[in-house]
Amino acid sequence: MTYRDETPDQKPTRKKGRGCLMAILATLLMFFCFVVALGGFVTALITRYSRDLPDVTKLRSYQPSQTTRIYAADGSLIATLFKENRTWIPIEKVPENFKKAIVASEDARFYEHGGFDLIGIARAAVADYRSGRASQGSSTITMQLARNLFLHPRPTIQRKIQEMLIAINLEKKFTKDSILEMYVNQVYFGSGAYGVEAAAETYFDKKASQLTLPESAMIAGITPAPSIYSPQHNFRLAKIRQILVLKRMVDVGFITQKQALAAIRPPLHVAPVKRTVSILKLPYFTTYVLHKLFERYDEDLLYRGGL
C-alpha cells in the first residue's frame, strides 16, 4: 500500500502568522483609541468641573465656624445650635501620637500622594466589592478637608471630581503639615467638639498636647461617624473603634504590636456630656425640629453649616 506524504504546506502557516499579527495590531489600535477617548473624556470632565472652583489661597485668612439658627414663622429666633466649639492650635502642639493615629485611620499614604490616592481608591473598591457594600472610604485627608470647607456633603459624581481637583490645588499651595493642621482643627469629633483641642477638652478634660496614645486613638476613631462613635454616647463602639485605629497604626508601622496592646488595656475616664444647644425658648418643639433635621442632614452640616 502506498501512503501519501501528509506534511502540510507552509503557506497556511504563513497566512496564520499574518492573521495573528493583524489581530494584535487591531487590538493595539483599539486600545490606543480607547486611551485617547478616555483621555479626552477625562480632560472634558476636568475642564467642566474646574470652572468656578474656590480660591484655596483664601484659607490663609480663613475664619471657621458659623451658627445654625431656628426661626418661627414670624421671624423670631427660637433656638440656636451652639457656635462651633473650636480652639485652633498649631500643628507643633498636636501630639505625635494623635497625628499618627489620624493619618493611619484616615489616610495612611497622606505623605506620599498629591491630593488623591489611586492606590487607596483601588484598595477601597476591592474591599467594597468583597463586602458587597461601601465598607471603606477612598477620600484622602486633603479631599475630606476640601469637602468640609468648600463643598456640600451629598455624594455625587460632580462633588467627587471637584473634591479631587480642590485637593490637588490644596497640595500645590500648602505643605503637608499645613494641610494636616487645617484638618485636625476643622474636623468634627462629635458632642459639639470641632478640632482636636476641643475634642480633648470635651472627652478627657485636658489639652490636646496632653493626649496619651489610648486617648489619641479613641478620638481619631470618632471621625467616620461622630454621633455614633462618641465615647460619651456609646463607649463600647468607641472602644471598638479605638482598637481598630491601634491595629491600623501597627499595620502601617507607626507603632509596635506591644505598644498597641499596652494602649488597649488601661481604662479611660471620659468626661460627662456637656450641653451644646442654647436659647431653647420652646424646648419641646425645638427638640422635635432637631430630630427631623438629623433625619435629613448629617450632624457636621447642622453644627457648622450656618443654616
Long-range contacts (C-beta under 8 A, 24 or more apart in sequence): 45-161, 46-161, 46-165, 49-158, 49-161, 49-162, 49-165, 50-165, 53-162, 53-165, 53-166, 53-169, 54-150, 54-166, 56-166, 56-169, 56-170, 56-173, 56-174, 57-173, 59-149, 59-170, 59-174, 59-182, 62-149, 62-182, 64-88, 64-185, 64-186, 64-194, 64-304, 65-194, 65-304, 66-304, 66-305, 66-306, 67-306, 68-302, 68-303, 68-305, 68-306, 68-307, 69-307, 70-286, 70-289, 77-279, 77-281, 78-279, 78-281, 78-282, 78-285, 78-286, 78-289, 79-277, 79-278, 79-279, 79-280, 79-281, 79-282, 79-286, 79-289, 79-290, 80-277, 80-278, 80-279, 81-276, 81-277, 81-290, 81-302, 81-303, 82-192, 82-276, 82-277, 82-278, 82-303, 84-192, 84-194, 84-303, 84-304, 85-192, 85-193, 85-194, 85-198, 85-202, 85-276, 86-185, 86-194, 86-195, 86-197, 86-198, 87-195, 87-197, 87-198, 87-201, 88-185, 88-195, 88-197, 89-185, 89-195, 89-196, 89-197, 89-208, 89-209, 90-181, 91-177, 91-178, 91-180, 91-181, 91-184, 93-208, 93-209, 94-181, 94-184, 94-196, 94-208, 94-209, 95-208, 95-209, 95-210, 95-211, 95-216, 97-211, 97-212, 97-213, 97-216, 97-217, 98-184, 98-196, 98-208, 98-211, 98-216, 98-219, 98-220, 99-180, 99-184, 100-216, 100-249, 100-254, 100-255, 101-213, 101-216, 101-217, 101-219, 101-220, 101-245, 101-249, 101-254, 102-141, 102-180, 102-183, 102-184, 102-220, 102-223, 103-141, 103-180, 103-254, 104-220, 104-245, 104-248, 104-249, 104-251, 104-252, 104-254, 105-220, 105-221, 105-223, 105-244, 105-245, 105-248, 105-249, 106-140, 106-141, 106-144, 106-220, 106-223, 107-140, 107-141, 107-142, 108-248, 108-251, 108-252, 109-140, 110-140, 110-141, 110-142, 110-176, 110-180, 111-176, 113-140, 114-168, 114-171, 115-140, 115-142, 115-143, 115-164, 115-167, 115-168, 115-169, 115-170, 115-171, 116-140, 116-142, 116-143, 116-164, 116-167, 116-168, 137-224, 139-163, 140-167, 141-179, 141-180, 141-183, 142-167, 142-170, 142-171, 142-179, 142-183, 143-167, 144-183, 144-187, 145-170, 145-179, 145-182, 145-183, 145-186, 146-170, 148-186, 148-187, 148-300, 149-182, 149-186, 153-298, 153-300, 153-301, 187-223, 188-223, 188-226, 188-299, 188-300, 188-303, 188-304, 189-219, 189-222, 189-223, 189-226, 189-230, 190-222, 190-226, 190-227, 190-229, 190-230, 190-232, 190-233, 190-299, 191-226, 191-230, 191-232, 191-233, 191-273, 191-274, 191-276, 192-274, 192-276, 192-303, 194-303, 194-304, 202-232, 202-271, 202-274, 203-230, 203-231, 203-232, 203-270, 203-271, 204-268, 204-269, 204-270, 204-271, 205-271, 212-263, 213-246, 213-255, 213-259, 213-263, 214-242, 214-263, 214-264, 214-266, 214-268, 215-268, 217-242, 217-245, 217-246, 217-249, 217-263, 218-242, 218-245, 218-268, 220-245, 221-245, 226-299, 226-300, 227-294, 227-299, 231-268, 231-270, 232-270, 232-271, 232-272, 232-273, 233-273, 235-270, 276-303
